[in-house]
């Protein structure tokens, strides 16, 4: 979580530093599924915090996440005004939902019939898988 009084990012960084060589990175990537950008953000911060131990994160994982990021740039904005910030903070994005009219990401991303895939919200009609591209390019 990323609340004002609590942020778990440093715990993630310490876990990667201490256990990165033993992690099942493919499983971790699959578990993040359509929320892979959260994993990327944690791994970027890990690399910032521990630049001498960046090799704990396999290059192929970072390349895949960066490939997905590049694909997101090509695809563009979602049609739907969704604030997924509510998935990482219960309070810090309340104004976006309550005051600015954004759809709450907790509802939009979770229930049956909701927008669980990025392609449902794109403005250009491009189809993007939940993994952010045409599927993982991992071996």
C-alpha positions in Angstrom: 0.0 0.0 0.0 1.0 3.6 -0.5 -0.8 5.5 2.2 0.5 8.8 3.5 1.4 7.2 6.8 2.6 3.9 5.3 4.5 2.9 2.2 5.7 -0.7 1.6 8.1 0.0 -1.2 11.2 -0.3 0.9 10.0 -3.7 2.1 9.7 -4.8 -1.6 13.2 -3.5 -2.3 14.7 -5.4 0.7 13.0 -8.6 -0.4 14.3 -8.3 -3.9 17.8 -7.6 -2.6 17.8 -10.5 -0.2 15.8 -13.1 -2.3 16.0 -11.9 -5.9 18.3 -14.7 -7.0 15.8 -17.3 -5.7 12.6 -15.7 -6.9 10.5 -17.3 -9.6 10.4 -14.2 -11.7 8.1 -15.7 -14.4 5.5 -16.6 -11.7 5.8 -13.1 -10.1 5.3 -11.5 -13.5 2.3 -13.7 -14.2 0.8 -12.9 -10.7 0.9 -9.1 -11.4 -0.9 -9.8 -14.7 -2.7 -6.6 -15.8 -1.1 -4.7 -13.0 2.4 -5.2 -14.2 3.1 -1.5 -14.0 3.1 -1.7 -10.2 5.8 -4.4 -10.4 7.8 -2.2 -12.8 7.6 0.8 -10.5 8.9 -1.3 -7.6 11.7 -2.7 -9.7 12.7 0.7 -10.9 12.8 2.0 -7.3 14.8 -1.1 -6.3 17.4 -0.4 -9.0 17.6 3.2 -7.7 18.0 2.1 -4.1 20.5 -0.7 -4.8 22.3 0.2 -8.0 25.2 -2.2 -7.2 22.8 -5.1 -7.0 20.5 -4.5 -10.0 21.4 -8.0 -11.3 19.1 -9.5 -8.7 16.3 -8.6 -11.2 16.8 -10.6 -14.4 17.5 -8.4 -17.4 14.8 -10.3 -19.4 12.1 -9.3 -16.8 13.1 -5.7 -17.0 13.2 -5.8 -20.8 9.8 -7.4 -20.9 8.3 -4.7 -18.6 10.0 -1.9 -20.6 8.7 -3.5 -23.8 5.2 -3.3 -22.3 5.8 0.3 -21.3 6.8 1.2 -24.9 3.7 -0.5 -26.2 1.5 1.5 -23.8 3.0 4.7 -25.2 2.2 3.6 -28.7 -1.4 2.6 -27.8 -2.3 5.9 -26.0 -5.0 6.9 -23.6 -7.9 4.8 -22.4 -11.4 5.9 -23.4 -12.7 5.4 -19.9 -11.7 7.8 -17.1 -10.5 5.3 -14.6 -8.3 6.0 -11.6 -6.3 2.9 -10.7 -4.5 4.8 -7.9 -7.3 3.5 -5.6 -5.7 0.0 -6.1 -2.6 1.1 -4.3 -4.0 3.7 -1.9 -7.5 3.7 -0.3 -7.3 7.4 0.5 -4.8 9.3 -1.6 -6.9 9.1 -4.8 -10.4 9.7 -3.3 -10.6 13.2 -4.7 -10.1 11.9 -8.2 -13.0 9.5 -7.8 -15.3 11.6 -5.6 -14.5 15.1 -6.9 -13.2 14.7 -10.4 -15.5 12.0 -11.6 -13.0 9.3 -12.3 -14.2 5.7 -12.1 -12.8 3.9 -9.1 -10.2 1.4 -10.2 -11.1 -1.1 -7.5 -14.6 -1.5 -9.1 -13.5 -1.0 -12.7 -10.8 -3.6 -12.6 -12.3 -6.3 -10.4 -15.9 -7.4 -11.2 -17.4 -9.5 -14.0 -18.3 -7.4 -17.0 -15.9 -4.6 -15.9 -13.0 -3.2 -17.8 -10.3 -5.7 -16.8 -8.3 -5.4 -20.0 -6.6 -2.2 -21.2 -7.9 -2.6 -24.7 -11.5 -2.0 -23.4 -10.5 1.6 -22.6 -8.2 2.6 -25.5 -9.1 5.5 -27.7 -7.5 4.1 -30.9 -9.1 0.7 -31.0 -5.8 -1.1 -30.6 -6.0 -4.5 -28.8 -3.7 -4.9 -25.9 -3.6 -8.1 -23.8 -3.8 -7.9 -20.0 0.0 -8.3 -20.0 0.4 -5.1 -21.9 1.2 -6.4 -25.4 0.7 -9.4 -27.6 1.6 -11.6 -24.6 4.8 -12.2 -22.7 8.0 -12.6 -24.7 9.5 -14.6 -21.9 11.0 -18.1 -22.6 
